[in-house]
Amino acid sequence: MSLAIGVDVGGTKVAAGVVDEKGRVIADLRQPTPSTDPAAVEKTIADCVQRLRKDHDVVAVGIGAAGFIDAGRSTVLFAPNLAWRDEPLRDEVAKLVDLPVVVENDANAAAWGEYRFGAGQGESHMVCVTVGTGIGGGMVLDGALFRGRFGIGAEFGHMQVVEDGRRCGCGQSGCWEQYCSGRALLHEAREIADVQKVYGRRLLELGDGKPEGIEAPEVTKAAIEGDPAALECFSVVGHWLGQGLANLAAMLDPGAFVVGGGVADAGDLLLDPARRHFGHVLTGTGFRPRPEIRHASLGNWAGMVGAADLARLG
């Protein structure tokens, strides 16, 4: 059986695993990301690969990187949370590991993983949206990963949804991810706890009495308990998720949306309000096939599994 190594490189950790042809991770490890030093990141990736291949015969390495990847799947043009700027990542890592290497955007890799082995199986046209600290996106159209002319398509999180809205790390304002993300969830929760202290008392308790002490896991915990303020936070973020998905449906007409990421780990607390609003604002609703909104099934493995599969396919 052909084995490949998938590497998921984020701003805080490098996760790597040996993946078989059925998308199963049979060995994995993690290391902190030395995010300010490109050469050190490449050495960390290579170290992970070398440790994993000691016990497994692998044919290729796929790297999912959080950033803009060029059309040749070799160079990281820009990475907002890492020091990569026009970094020839593929060639640098290939020299260190002496294996074929493919580099892909991390959200594209996750989308491919869900399409091949997860919640997107059976759909020829699928859009994957990862709702975490920000929003990542990937598309499989007619059975092929869509990357755009320059390799940097599907950056859905930076569609402007509110003119002159909240400032975004991309340099613009009013981006979708400022209203539908972990940051957006915290914005809602902390504002409620600060302005409506009685209504937000459970959130304040979980934040040790301070709005700034509230973190996303606490909001999810309170929502699971049925706290109305926390449920409102998910309702607001879910509303914006449904709005963005309806916009994407108008453009792309997919058979299914697959929603993953840390915020989406709350499941129907997020997806139910998203589905409701999606149904209200979908263009031509009632007179067209309606794409499903599914919860991603591969969790944190999606990027690793997708990157390994893309490397195996070449």
Secondary structure, 3 states (H helix, E strand, C coil): CCEEEEEEECCCEEEEEEECCCCCEEEEEEEECCCCCHHHHHHHHHHHHHHHHCCCCEEEEEEEECCEECCCCCCEEECCCCCCEEECHHHHHHHHHCCCEEEEEHHHHHHHHHHHHCCCCCCCCEEEEEECCCEEEEEEECCEEECCCCCCCCCHHHCECCCCCCECCCCCECEHHHCCCHHHHHHHHHHHHHHCCCCCHHHHHHCCCCHHHCCHHHHHHHHHHCCHHHHHHHHHHHHHHHHHHHHHHHHHCCCEEEEECCHHHHCHHHHHHHHHHHHHHCCCCCCCCCCEEEECCCHHHHHHHHHHHHHHHC
